[in-house]
Amino acid sequence: MQRYVKYFLLIGTLSLSAAIVLAAEGKKKEAGEKQGNRVAVATTRPAYLDKEHAPRGKGWVKLFNGRNLKGWKSFPDDRPNSWKVEKDILVSDFKEGEHGTNIFSEEKFGDFEIYYEYLVPKNGNSGVFLRGQYEIQIQADHGVPSDKPRDWGNGGIYGQKAPSKNVSKPDGEWQSVYATMIGKKITVFLNGEKIIDNYEPPRATHLYGELKVKDGDPTGPILLQGDHKPIKFRYVMVKPVGKPAEKK
C-alpha cells in the first residue's frame, strides 16, 4: 500500500511540474506575440504629422529612402554637395555665410500627390519645386498676421499666390505639406489645413538649367532647395496620378 501511495504522489508531482512549465511557455508565447505586434505596428506606418492627408494605400513612391541620396542629384556642380542623411533625416547643412546646394529627383512626374515634412530653422528659407517649375515656399514665419498674407509666406506659391492664412508652426517644430498637382492646378495643405485651393500658376517660379525643364512642361522632377539656409526633410513621398512617373 505504501508503494502505491508513493507512486501516486510521484505522478501528481510530475503533472504539477508539467502544468507549471506549460503555463510559463504560454505566457512567453503571449508576451512574444504582443511584442511582435508592437514591432509590426511601429515598422509599417510612420508617425506622420498630418494623419488625414498622410500617404496610405498603394502607389506612393519614396523619393527619400531614409538611408542615402540614391535617386537624387545635387547642383550647382561648382559647390560641394551640402546634403547628407542623419538618423533617417535628409539634411542640407553648411556654415553661416556660405551657400549650400539644391537636389532634384531623377524621376519626373506629371500629375501627382506629394507629401513631405520639414524642419526650418529660425529665419530659415527653402522651397519644394513641383515638376521643377512651381515652388511651394518654406519660410519661418510663425506669428505673421493672417490678414497680411505674403506670396513668399510659408506654403504659398512663391512670387505668385499667398497662402490664405498663416498656419506655420513655431521655430524648432516639424511641419507637414500635402499637395496635389493636377494639370497646372495646385492645391496645398500646410499642417493639415488648406491654404492654396486649385490655383493655376501663370508661369514657372524659376527655371534651373540643370533640370533641363521648360516653362509649362507637363512633367518634371521634384526639387528641394538647400542653398539658402540649412533645412531638414523627412517622408518625402509622391503618388503619381494617371500615367506612371518617368525616368530622366
N, C-alpha and C positions, 0 to 999 in steps of 0.2 A: 504493500500500500504506500509506504514511504517513497518507494521508487517512482510510482505513478504521480505522486504529488510533485516531486522534483521535475518530472517530465513536463507536466502542465505548466509549472512555474517558468520553466525554460522557454516553452512555446510562447507564453504570454509576454515574456521579456523581449523575445525576438520580434513579435508582432508590434509591440510598442515602439521598439527601435526603428523598425521599418516605417511605421507611420510618421515618426518624427522626421526621418530622412526625406520621405516623400513630401511632407509639408514644407520642409525647408527648400527642397528643389522647386516646389510650386511657387513659393514666394520669390525665389531668384528669377524664375522664368517670367513671372508677372512684372517684377521690377525691371527686367531686361526689356520686356515689351514696351513698358511705359517709357523707358529711357530711349528706346528705338524710335517710338512715336515722336518724342520731343525733338530728336535729332532730325527726323524726316521733315517735320514742320518747319524747323529752322533753316533747312537747306533748300526747300522747294520754293519758298516765297520770301524775298527780302522785305524788310520793314519799310516800304515806300511811304513817303510823307503824304502824298495825295492818294489816299486809298481808293477814292471814287474813279480817278482817271488813270491810275497806275496800270502798267502792262499786265494783261491777263489773256489767257487763251492762246491760240496758235497764231503764227505769222510774225511775231516780234523778232527783230534782228538785234543782237547785242553788238553794237558798234564798238564798245569798250568791253573787253573780256575780263577785266579786273586783274590781269596778270602782267600784260606788256602792251606795247604800242602796235601790235600786229593789226594791219588794216588801215593804218593812218600814215600820212605823210606830213613832214614838217617843212615850213618855209618862213622867211626867205633863207636861201642857201648860204648867204654870207654871214649868218649868225649861228652860234651854237644852239642846238636844239634845247629848249628850256623845259620840255615836257618829260615827266617821269611817272612811275607808278609807286605809290607809297600806301601799303596796307589797303589794297583794293581801291584806292582813290587815284584818279588821274589829275596830276598836278603840274601847273606851269609856275615855276619859281625862279626868281632872279634877283639880283641885288638892286637896291634903291638907286634910281638914276640911270639904270640900264634898261634895255628893251628885250623882251622875250620873243618867242616865235608863235606862229599860228599852226594849227594842224587841220587837215581835212581828210575825210573818209575816201578810201579807194573805191567804194561803191557810189554809184549815182542813183538818185531817187526821183521819181515823178510825183505822183500823188501819194501822200503818206500821213501817218500819225507819228508823232515823236514825243518821247518823254525823257527828261533828264533832271538831275538835281545838282545844285551847285552851292558853293560857299564863297562869297565875295568878301574881301577884306574891307576895312574902313576906307572910304574914299575910292573903293575899287571900281573898275570899269572893264567890261568884257562884252561878249556877244556870241550868239549862235546864228550862223547863216544857213537858211534853208535853200536847197538847190545851189548853194554857193553864191546866192544873189541877195536874199532878203534877210536882213539882220533883226533878230529878236534881241533887244538890248538887255544887258545885265548892268545894273547900276546900284551902288549902295546909297539908296535914297529914302530909307525908312524915316517917317516923320514929315516928309514933304506934304503939304496940304493937298488933299484930293481935288480941291476946287481950283488948283493951279497946275493942271496936267502939262507935262512936257513931252515932246516927241522923242526925247532921249531918256525918258524915265524907264524904270525897271519894267521889263515886259513889253514895252512899246516897240513899234516898228521904226527903227532909228531914222530920224530925219523926215518921217512921213506921217506916222499915226501915234498919237499919245495914248497911253492906257486910260481906260475910262475911270479908273480910281487907283489910289495907291494902296496896295496890299503887301508891300515889301516887309520882310521881317527885319528885326534889329541886327546890327553887326554881330558876327560870330555865330549866326544861326543858319542852318542849311535851308535852302528854298527849292521849290519844285516848279517845273513848267511842263504842261501838257499842251501840245499844239497840233493843229491839222493844216495841211497844205493840199487843197483840192483845186485843180486848175490853177488859177492865180489868186485864189482867195485863202486868206489866213485867219484862223481863229486861235486865240491864246488864252489858256487858263494859267494864272500865276497863283501858286499856293492854294489851288483848289477853286479859285474864283475867276470867272470870265472877265477879261479886261480888253480883249480885242475880238470883235464879232464879225466874221465873214468879210474881212477887209481885203480889197484888191489893190495892191501897190501899183502905182502908175509906172514905176521904173525900179531897177535894182538899187539897193542901198549903196553898194560898191562892188566893183569887179576886180578881182585879183587875177593877174595874168597867169600865175602859176596853175590856176584851176582850169584854164582853157574853156571858160564858160562865157557865153554871150548873154546880153540882156534879153530876157524873155525866153531863154531855153527851157524846154518842158521838163528837162531832167538836170540834175546836178548833185554834187556831193554835199555833205554836212560839214560845215567849217566851225571850229571852235577858236575864238580869239584868245591868244595868250601873250600878245606882245605889249599890251598897255600896262596892265598891273597883274600881279600874281592872282591865280584863280584855281579852284578845285572843282572837279566834276565827278559824279558817280551815276551809275544806272543810265548810261546814255544808250537809248534803245529806239529803234524805228520799226514801224509796221507798214510795209508798202500796201497801197490800196489799188486794186486793179492789176496792172502789169507788174511783173517782178522787177526787183532792183537790177541795175545794170553795172557791170564791172567796167572800171575805167581802162 
